[in-house]
Amino acid sequence: MSPVRVGICGLGTVGSGTYAVLTRNAAEIAARVGADIVVTEIGARRDNPNCDTGDVVINRDIFAVAENPNVDILVELIGGTTVAKELVLKAIANGKHVVTANKALIAEHGNEIFEAAAQQGVTVAFEAAVAGGIPIIKALREGLAGNKVQWLAGIINGTGNFILTEMRDKGRDFNDVLAEAQALGYAEADPTFDVEGIDAAHKLVILASLAFGIPLQFDKVYTEGISRIAQEDVVYAEELGYRIKHLGIARDTEKGIELRVHPTLIPEKRLIANVNGVMNAVLVQSDAVGPTLYYGAGAGSEPTASAVVADVVDVARTLSAEPHHRVPFLSFQRTSLSDHPVLPIDDVETAYYLRMSALDKPGVLSKVAQILSDDGISIEALIQKQPAEDANLVPVIILTNRTVESKLFAAVSRIEGLEGIVGEVTRIRVESLAG
């Protein structure tokens, strides 16, 4: 084969890592592809002093790379959803295959991008868009192609996992750990995308589409962050045999697809409960193989570059293949995507952890239990802590059995209205993650 010519747009953390991996492992990559992979042009608004690009042309106009006839594969690593979308669509219009690590771009505009790529007969690959170097997209799209995926749950944001790990292991509070995460570069100056679940929601939408054969529907993901998780909740969860993780959960039910990102209590004996620090993991439950767990670095220069380069290799291997012989973008054929609806969060069924402050006097707990019972919500476990010295408020922790969300919220609203309950009731969903 003739050399496969690659244009990289973006020379930041991932872009420089991608260039380094492509050049350092050039011989191994060529042996796998059957052709040399050559970077012919880089589009970057500024040089990266940490990346020696040799004599490769660096063009300040990234759109010129999309129009360069000497580029077969354009690698988009600039981020964002406006300029990146324009760049990718221009590359596709010019007959170029695209590799991207941009989860927001795929989650929000993937349907349009895939349609354009199908019309042009080119490939769009995006392994690095979810969980960094973990090959979870390839696993769902190819490795589990013979299975019906029933559900998946993932720790797919390293910043949130780092914060919750530090809160558990060192007894620190949320704001303290967040400040350290920002100092270490794990969290941005504006951490909203990470700690409020938006980043995880982008990734979950992609995983769900691959797992269940549905169109990308980012606007239908229920998203809840970790900023309201208190240190005492972490402690009480441990006492009950659980750990709190920020999960993205997608489940195929008869009523519809669940798409939700939120803090979750999971049994401490589960392998995924022991994924700590900035690491990522995705647990997939399928009918034939059962549970499979995918673990590794979810971000970073070369871990993410590993996935980018793997996509370049895959695309290079199929350059001469007819479009209908390639693996479909979202695992299922475009004409076979399902219209199974996304289930509103009010209709989701799950168990709950409830924490409330009750006046230390008789009858309060019986009223709480009665409200739950009236709504058909049974109690799995209850802990009543001793009040602090000179305090008249008692922390009460309840684990419920599974119930429909709307019922639980209605009951909690009535509990908060009781004379003996002070303040809001903390609510965290509970999942067993059992097969």
TILUM-811814 format. One record per residue (C-alpha): residue in one letter; x, y, z. Coordinates in steps of 0.1 Angstrom, whole numbers, plus 5000, padded with zeros to 4 digits. Layout:
TILUM-811814
aXYZ ...
***
This chain:
TILUM-811814
m500050005000 s501050364995 p501750565026 v498550685044 r498751055049 v497451215081 g496651575090 i496451655127 c494451965137 g495252065173 l498652035189 g497752055226 t497951775251 v496251505230 g497551635196 s501151635208 g500651285223 t499151155191 y502151295170 a504551135196 v502950795194 l502650795156 t506350875152 r507750665181 n505850355171 a505950405134 a507550075126 e504949875146 i502050065132 a503250025097 a503549645102 r500049635115 v498549845087 g500649725058 a501650085050 d503450375065 i501450635084 v502850975076 v501851305092 t501951545062 e500451855078 i499551995112 g496952265118 a497652455149 r497252825159 r500452805179 d503452585183 n503852345212 p507352375227 n506952025242 c506451865208 d509151845182 t507351815149 g510551815128 d509951935093 v506251875092 v504352175078 i502452355105 n499552565091 r497852825112 d494752775091 i493252445103 f490652455075 a493552435049 v494352085063 a490751985056 e491252085020 n494751955015 p494751684987 n497751525004 v495751435035 d493751105036 i492751115073 l492051435093 v492451405130 e490351665149 l491851745183 i490852105188 g487852055210 g484652255213 t481552205191 t481452505167 v484752535149 a485352165153 k481952085136 e482752315107 l486252155103 v484951805104 l482151875079 k484552045056 a486951745057 i484151515050 a482951725021 n486451695007 g486351325009 k488551275039 h488151025067 v487951175102 v489251065135 t488251265166 a488551265204 n485751515207 k482951365228 a480851685229 l480951705191 i479851345186 a477151355214 e475551685202 h476151675164 g477051315156 n473851235138 e474451515113 i478151425110 f477451055104 e474851135078 a477251365059 a480051095061 a477650825048 q476751045018 q480451085010 g481450725017 v483950815044 t484550695079 v484250895112 a486050715141 f485850835177 e487250575201 a489150845221 a485851035228 v484950805257 a487150695286 g490450795270 g492650495263 i490050235273 p488850065241 i485250065252 i483850175219 k485549895200 a484349655226 l480749765222 r480849795184 e482749485176 g483649265206 l480049245219 a478449245185 g476848905191 n475249015224 k472149205235 v473449465259 q471049495288 w472749785307 l475949965313 a477350175341 g480550375339 i482850595359 i483650815329 n484951135344 g488251115362 t487951455380 g484751345398 n486151015407 f489351175421 i487151405443 l484951125457 t488050905463 e489751175483 m486551245503 r486350885512 d490050795518 k491051115536 g487851255551 r488051585531 d485151795520 f484151855484 n485452215480 d488852135495 v489451845471 l488152045441 a490652315448 e493452045448 a492051895416 q492352235399 a495852285412 l496851945398 g495252015364 y492551745368 a489852015369 e489452335348 a489252675364 d485552645357 p484852285367 t481152275358 f481552025329 d483251775352 v481551805386 e478051875373 g478051565350 i477951735316 d481251565304 a479951225316 a476551285299 h478351345266 k480151015269 l477050825282 v475050925251 i477650775228 l477850455248 a474150415249 s473850465211 l476450195205 a474849955231 f471249985221 g471250105185 i469450435191 p470250785177 l472451015197 q470151215221 f472151425244 d469251655253 k467451355269 v470151265294 y469251325331 t472351495346 e473151555382 g476551645397 i478551575429 s478751925443 r476151855469 i477751535482 a478651585519 q481351425538 e478851255562 d477151085532 v480450925522 v480950805558 y477350675562 a477550495528 e480650315540 e478850205572 l476150055551 g478549865529 y478450105499 r480650355482 i479550665463 k480550695427 h479550935400 l478050705374 g476650725339 i473950455336 a472150345305 r469550065307 d467249905282 t463849845297 e460449755282 k459250115289 g462250285273 i465950355276 e467250495308 l469950765303 r471150915336 v474251065352 h474251105390 p475951015422 t475150655431 l475650425461 i477050085449 p478049785470 e481649815481 k482349455469 r481749545433 l484949575413 i483749915399 a483350045434 n487150005439 v488050215409 n489850505425 g491550835417 v491350965382 m490850615366 n487850535345 a485850205342 v482750085323 l480749785334 v478649625307 q475949365312 s475149155281 d473048845277 a475648605263 v478848695280 g477448845312 p479249125330 t482449265315 l484549545330 y486749785311 y489349975332 g492150215325 a493250575321 g490350795310 a492451095301 g495951215296 s498251285266 e499350945255 p496550735270 t494050935248 a496550935220 s496550555222 a492850555212 v493350815185 v496150625169 a494150295171 d491450475151 v493950595125 v495150235122 d491550105118 v490750365091 a493950305073 r493249935071 t489849995054 l490750275030 s490250045000 a487049875014 e483649965002 p481650175027 h479149905033 h481949665043 r483149895072 v481949875108 p478850105112 f479450435130 l477150345159 s477549965157 f474149915141 q473349985105 r471950335100 t468750205086 s468249985116 l468550235144 s465750195170 d463050455179 h462750305214 p462050615236 v464250755263 l462550715297 p461851035317 i463651035350 d460351045369 d459550695355 v462950535364 e462850275391 t465750265416 a466450235453 y467350535474 y469650655502 l467850925523 r469551135550 m467551375571 s467851575603 a465051495628 l464151645661 d465151425690 k461651345702 p459251055700 g457050995670 v459051155643 l460450845627 s457150665628 k455650945608 v458450925583 a457950545580 q454250595576 i454650835547 l456950595529 s454550305536 d451550495523 d453350535489 g454350165488 i458050235495 s459549985518 i462650045540 e465649825535 a467849965563 l467650245589 i470350415610 q469650665637 k472750835649 q473350985683 p472851365684 a475951575688 e476551705723 d474151985733 a472251935700 n468651825696 l468851705660 v469351345651 p470851235618 v468650965603 i469650755573 i467250535554 l467850285525 t464750215505 n463849925482 r463449995446 t460650235437 v459550465409 e461250805412 s458151015411 k456750825441 l459950875461 f460151245454 a456451295463 a457051105496 v460151305504 s458251635498 r455751535524 i458551425548 e460251755545 g456951915555 l456851725588 e457151945619 g459951715633 i462151725601 v464552015598 g465852125563 e465951925531 v466251545528 t469451435510 r468651185482 i471150965465 r470250675442 v471350325449 e472250055424 s473249695430 l474849665395 a474249295397 g473649085366 
***
